[in-house]
């Protein structure tokens, strides 16, 4: 007798479908990680650009966004005193994904008179 029986074909199809489903799930998982990292990288780069700007220490505490490039990423600046006289701590909090994800950068600078 030549060829495969129906049972052998069904077993081969079951094994192949399991392998294909594993590959698809793994691919989707890793694609999600790439999107997550892309959004976080964009937020970090925008925050570093803002906090490294020479006019940032003069900017009053408040909120804003990164329009027109990324209006979906929001920022908030807060200023607090430190134990060192004449030095203030400026915190730039950045949030995205409707506030579900966030990060903060800190900069120390001399108090402005």
N, C-alpha and C positions, 0 to 999 in steps of 0.2 A: 504494500500500500504506500502511496506517495502523498506528500502534502501534510498539512497540519490538521489536527482535529479541532472541533469548535471549542472545546475546553482549553486547549493550548492557546488558541487565538484570544479567548476571553481573558486568560491569565496575563498574556503579554500586553493586552490593552489596559488592564488594571494597573500593571506595573508602570507602563508609560504614562498613564494619566496621573499617577502619584508623583512621578518625577517631574512632569510638566507643572503640576500645581505647586510643588515645592519651589521650582525655579520662578514662577510668577509671583508667589508670596515674597520670596527673597528679593526679587527685583523691586517690587512695590515698597518694601521696607527700606531698602537702600535709597530709592528715589525720594522717599520722605525725608531721610537724613540729609540728602543733598539740598532739598528745598529749605529745610530748617537751617542748615549752615549758611546758605546763600542769604537768607533774611538776616541772620545774626551778623554776618560779615558786613552787610550794607549798613546795619544799625551802628556797628562799631566804627566803621569808617566815617559815617556822617557825624557821630558824636566826637570822634577825635578831631575832625576838621573844625567843628564848632568850638570845642574847648581849647584848641591850640590857636585859635584866631586871636590876633593881638587886641581886638576890641572886646573880647569876652569878659575880662575883669571889669570893664566899665558898664557892661550890660546889667541892668537891674534884675533882681530875682523875678522870675515869672515863668510863663509857659509859652509854647509855640510849636510849630511843626517845621518840617523841612520842605516846604513848598518852594518851587513848583516841581522839584525832582521827585520827592517822596512825601506827599502829604499824609500818608498813612503812618508815618513814623513821627511820634510826638516827643518833645523834650520839655524838661522842667529844670530851671536853675534855682538852687537855694544857696544861701550864703550864711555861714556860721562863724563865730569867733573861735579862736584856738587859745590854748594856754600860753602861747608865745605872744608877747605884746607886738602889735603892729602887723600880725599875720592873720589872714582870714582863710577859711576853707570854703571853696566853691564846689558844689556837687552838681553835676549834670546827669540827671536821670533820663534815660531814653526808653520809650516803650513802643511796642508794635503788636500786631495781631490783636487789635482791639483791647490793648492793655493786658493781655494774657502773658506776654513775655516782656522782660525789661532788663536793663543793665544800668550801672552807674559808674561814672568816671569822676575822679576827684582831682582838683587842682588847688595848690596853695599859692597865695600871692600876698604881696604887701597891701595893707589897707590903703584905699584911696582917700585922700583928704577932701 
